[in-house]
């Protein structure tokens, strides 16, 4: 397969620009590669924003950062083309032995094709498949995303079992999380629950009124302290929920992804949509309850549904469930209304009383 190099000294490039959750879900792939090729050099091509989630992961040797550039106007588009041309030249100079494209969009396919790597792995995706000389078959609809990613290693003779994603926090981020937790001045034994009500895809949002009702019940019935996670552009929606919950709830400060992760690491439970905070919590070993509508929990949730439950309506109740649409075209967002606060609170009781 790789005639000109000792297989233990390979240069390997993994391509996954974003989003944050998908980047984290590749850490099991890195682990599997390092077991097979312990002295290999693994580079990870990722957007600058998402790179903070893996910058301290010791098994990754190098990050190739992708800048977010505007393509507005002729000048902007020209800068974008020049930047990507320069990026491809950089990849070619490194002489990677293996390039694995986990995205399969036109940009990642072009980078893979022109990398000159002897082994180029990607999914079968129509005309874009010409970028790859080792092609991965389309998985079953219910295949967990980590298992999908690990399947990209089969052309290398690696067929690893599932392992959980991992997030490594540096000491600065750990201290940030500890200091923030101390600032809450929680009495000993009081539970800390994070609500993560946001998603860049509006169709994945559980109703604000449901988050409010859940937050109020957590305070009244379990004496919990409630934190609301949010990011840029999500302040107004989060503040609406904060106002509805009232006392004993607060929004976390605007943070980096790893600072948010450090705060999540100090909580007892996170209740969330299908979004990045859920993946962050699972990678940190924090219990989660996730509410699903347009996406498939068997694909995107932690594989241990007993530890980290996923709630979703059945197709018999909601025929359009798992539609994958970014915006719900219906007048009523039925799939996300079907999971009511009382259903979530039944699971909360099992989790908080088991700790």
C-alpha positions in Angstrom: 0.0 0.0 0.0 2.7 2.4 1.0 5.9 1.1 -0.7 8.2 4.0 0.0 7.8 4.5 3.7 7.9 2.5 6.9 4.3 2.1 7.9 5.1 3.1 11.5 6.4 6.5 10.4 3.5 7.7 8.3 2.3 11.3 7.8 -1.5 11.3 8.1 -3.9 14.2 7.5 -7.5 14.2 8.8 -9.9 16.7 7.3 -12.9 18.0 9.3 -13.3 21.8 9.2 -16.4 22.0 11.5 -18.8 21.9 13.4 -17.5 21.6 16.9 -19.3 18.4 17.7 -18.1 16.6 14.6 -14.5 17.7 15.3 -14.7 16.1 18.8 -16.2 12.9 17.3 -13.0 12.3 15.4 -10.9 11.8 18.6 -11.6 8.1 18.6 -10.2 7.9 15.0 -7.0 9.5 16.2 -6.8 7.0 19.0 -7.2 4.1 16.6 -4.6 5.4 14.2 -2.0 5.9 17.0 -2.6 2.3 18.2 -1.9 1.0 14.7 0.9 3.5 13.9 2.3 4.7 17.2 5.1 6.8 15.7 3.0 8.3 12.9 2.6 12.1 12.5 -1.1 13.0 12.6 -2.2 16.4 11.3 -5.8 17.7 11.6 -7.2 20.3 9.2 -9.8 22.3 11.1 -11.4 25.7 11.3 -9.7 28.1 13.7 -12.8 28.4 16.0 -13.3 24.7 16.4 -9.5 23.9 16.7 -9.6 24.9 20.4 -11.5 21.7 21.2 -8.6 19.5 20.1 -5.5 21.7 20.5 -4.6 20.0 23.8 -5.4 16.5 22.7 -1.9 14.9 23.0 -2.3 12.3 20.2 -2.7 15.1 17.5 0.8 16.2 16.4 -0.2 19.3 14.3 -3.2 21.5 13.5 -3.6 23.0 10.0 -5.9 25.9 10.7 -8.5 27.1 8.2 -9.3 30.8 8.3 -12.9 32.0 7.7 -12.7 34.3 4.7 -15.5 36.4 3.2 -16.3 35.7 -0.5 -18.3 38.9 -0.9 -17.5 40.8 -4.1 -14.8 40.1 -6.7 -11.9 41.0 -4.4 -13.2 38.8 -1.6 -13.7 35.8 -3.9 -10.2 36.3 -5.4 -8.7 36.3 -1.8 -10.6 33.1 -1.1 -9.2 31.4 -4.2 -5.6 32.5 -3.5 -5.9 31.4 0.1 -7.1 27.9 -0.9 -4.5 27.6 -3.6 -1.8 28.5 -1.1 -3.3 25.9 1.3 -3.1 23.2 -1.3 0.5 24.0 -2.0 1.3 23.7 1.7 -0.3 20.3 1.8 1.6 19.1 -1.2 4.9 20.2 0.3 4.3 18.1 3.4 4.0 14.9 1.3 1.3 13.1 3.3 1.1 9.4 3.0 -2.6 9.2 3.9 -5.3 11.8 3.7 -8.8 11.0 5.1 -11.6 13.3 4.2 -14.5 13.1 6.6 -16.5 16.0 5.1 -16.8 15.2 1.4 -17.6 18.7 0.2 -16.0 20.2 -2.9 -13.3 22.0 -1.0 -12.2 19.1 1.1 -12.4 16.8 -2.0 -10.1 19.1 -4.0 -7.6 19.3 -1.1 -7.6 15.6 -0.9 -7.2 15.0 -4.6 -4.3 17.5 -5.0 -2.5 16.4 -1.8 -0.6 13.7 -3.8 -1.0 11.3 -1.0 -0.7 7.6 -2.1 -3.8 6.8 0.0 -6.8 9.1 -0.2 -9.9 7.9 1.7 -13.4 9.3 1.5 -17.0 8.4 1.1 -18.7 7.5 -2.2 -20.2 10.8 -3.2 -20.9 10.9 -6.9 -18.4 12.9 -9.0 -16.5 14.0 -5.9 -15.4 10.4 -5.4 -12.7 10.9 -8.0 -10.7 12.6 -5.2 -10.4 9.2 -3.4 -8.7 6.0 -4.3 -10.1 4.2 -1.3 -13.9 4.8 -1.1 -16.2 4.1 1.9 -19.6 2.7 1.3 -22.6 4.6 2.5 -23.5 3.4 6.1 -26.9 2.3 7.3 -29.2 5.1 8.3 -29.0 4.4 12.0 -25.2 4.0 12.2 -23.6 6.1 15.0 -21.4 8.9 13.8 -18.3 7.7 15.7 -18.7 4.3 14.1 -19.2 6.0 10.7 -15.9 7.9 11.2 -14.1 4.7 12.3 -15.2 3.0 9.1 -12.9 5.3 7.2 -10.0 3.3 8.7 -11.0 -0.1 7.2 -8.9 0.5 4.0 -5.9 0.7 6.4 -6.7 -2.7 7.9 -8.1 -1.1 11.1 -11.5 -2.2 12.3 -11.6 -0.8 15.9 -14.4 -1.1 18.4 -16.3 2.0 19.5 -14.6 4.3 22.0 -16.0 7.5 23.4 -14.8 10.9 22.1 -12.4 12.7 24.4 -11.9 16.4 25.3 -8.7 17.5 27.0 -8.8 20.8 28.9 -5.6 22.6 29.7 -4.9 24.0 33.1 -6.0 27.5 32.2 -9.4 26.3 31.1 -9.7 24.0 34.1 -9.0 27.0 36.4 -11.5 29.1 34.6 -14.2 26.4 35.2 -13.3 26.0 38.8 -13.2 29.7 39.5 -16.6 30.2 37.8 -18.0 27.3 39.8 -16.7 28.9 43.1 -18.3 32.2 42.2 -21.7 30.6 42.2 -21.2 29.9 46.0 -23.3 26.7 45.9 -24.0 25.0 49.2 -22.5 21.6 49.6 -24.5 18.9 47.7 -26.6 21.3 45.7 -26.9 20.1 42.1 -25.8 22.2 39.1 -27.8 21.7 35.9 -27.0 23.4 32.6 -29.7 24.0 30.0 -28.4 24.4 26.4 -31.4 25.7 24.5 -29.6 26.9 21.3 -28.7 25.4 17.9 -27.6 27.1 14.7 -30.5 25.1 13.1 -33.8 26.4 14.4 -35.5 23.1 13.7 -33.4 21.5 16.5 -34.5 23.8 19.2 -36.8 22.6 21.9 -39.5 25.1 22.7 -38.4 28.0 24.9 -41.5 27.5 27.0 -40.4 23.9 27.7 -37.0 25.0 28.8 -38.6 27.5 31.1 -40.9 25.0 32.6 -38.1 22.5 33.0 -35.9 25.1 34.7 -38.6 26.1 37.1 -39.3 22.5 38.1 -35.6 21.8 38.6 -35.4 24.7 41.0 -38.6 23.9 42.9 -38.4 20.1 43.1 -34.7 19.5 43.2 -33.3 22.8 44.5 -31.0 22.9 41.5 -28.9 25.9 40.4 -29.6 26.5 36.7 -27.0 27.8 34.1 -27.9 28.6 30.6 -25.3 28.0 27.9 -25.1 30.3 24.9 -22.8 31.6 22.2 -22.5 34.6 19.8 -25.9 35.5 18.2 -27.8 33.5 20.8 -28.1 36.0 23.6 -31.7 37.2 23.0 -33.2 33.7 22.8 -31.3 32.6 25.9 -32.2 35.8 27.8 -35.9 35.1 27.1 -35.6 31.7 28.7 -33.6 33.2 31.6 -36.4 35.8 32.3 -39.0 33.0 32.2 -37.2 30.8 34.7 -36.4 33.7 37.1 -34.4 33.3 40.3 -31.7 30.7 40.7 -30.9 30.8 37.0 -28.2 32.7 35.2 -26.5 32.8 31.8 -22.9 31.8 31.7 -20.5 34.5 30.4 -19.6 34.7 26.8 -16.8 32.2 26.5 -14.5 30.3 24.1 -15.6 26.7 23.4 -13.1 25.3 25.9 -14.1 27.8 28.6 -17.7 26.7 28.1 -16.5 23.1 28.2 -14.7 23.8 31.5 -18.0 25.2 33.0 -19.9 22.1 31.7 -17.3 19.9 33.4 -18.4 21.1 36.8 -22.1 20.4 36.4 -24.1 17.4 37.4 -26.3 17.3 34.3 -26.9 19.0 31.0 -30.3 19.2 29.2 -29.8 20.1 25.6 -30.9 20.0 22.0 -28.9 18.0 19.5 -26.0 20.5 19.5 -22.3 21.0 20.4 -22.7 21.3 24.2 -24.1 17.8 24.2 -21.0 16.4 22.4 -18.8 18.4 24.7 -20.6 17.1 27.8 -20.3 13.5 26.6 -16.6 13.9 25.8 -16.1 15.1 29.3 -18.1 12.3 30.9 -20.9 14.6 32.0 -24.5 13.1 32.0 -26.8 14.5 29.4 -30.5 14.4 28.4 -30.9 15.3 24.7 -34.1 16.2 22.9 -34.3 15.2 19.2 -36.7 16.1 16.4 -35.3 16.5 12.9 -32.2 14.4 13.5 -31.6 10.8 14.4 -30.5 10.1 18.0 -28.9 6.7 17.0 -26.6 8.7 14.7 -25.8 11.7 16.9 -26.3 10.7 20.5 -23.8 9.1 22.8 -24.0 5.3 22.1 -24.8 4.6 25.8 -28.4 5.7 25.8 -28.9 4.5 29.4 -26.2 6.8 30.7 -27.1 9.7 28.3 -30.7 9.3 27.3 -32.2 10.7 24.0 -35.9 11.6 23.8 -37.7 11.6 20.5 -41.2 11.0 19.2 -42.0 7.8 17.2 -42.6 7.9 13.5 -46.1 6.6 14.2 -46.8 9.8 16.1 -44.9 12.2 13.9 -44.5 10.9 10.3 -42.0 13.7 9.4 -39.7 12.9 12.3 -35.9 12.9 11.4 -36.6 15.1 8.3 -33.1 16.7 8.6 -34.5 20.1 7.6 -32.8 23.3 9.0 -36.2 25.1 9.3 -39.5 23.4 10.1 -41.9 24.1 7.2 -44.9 23.3 9.3 -47.0 25.8 11.3 -46.5 23.8 14.4 -43.0 22.4 15.2 -44.7 19.2 16.2 -41.7 16.9 16.6 -40.0 19.2 19.2 -43.3 19.8 21.0 -44.1 16.2 21.4 -41.3 15.8 24.1 -42.9 17.7 27.0 -41.1 18.8 30.2 -42.7 16.1 32.3 -41.1 13.4 30.1 -37.7 15.1 30.6 -38.2 15.5 34.3 -38.9 11.7 34.8 -35.4 11.1 33.5 -34.0 13.9 35.5 -35.3 12.2 38.6 -33.5 9.0 37.8 -30.2 10.7 37.0 -30.0 13.2 39.9 -31.2 10.6 42.5 -28.6 8.1 41.3 -25.6 10.3 42.0 
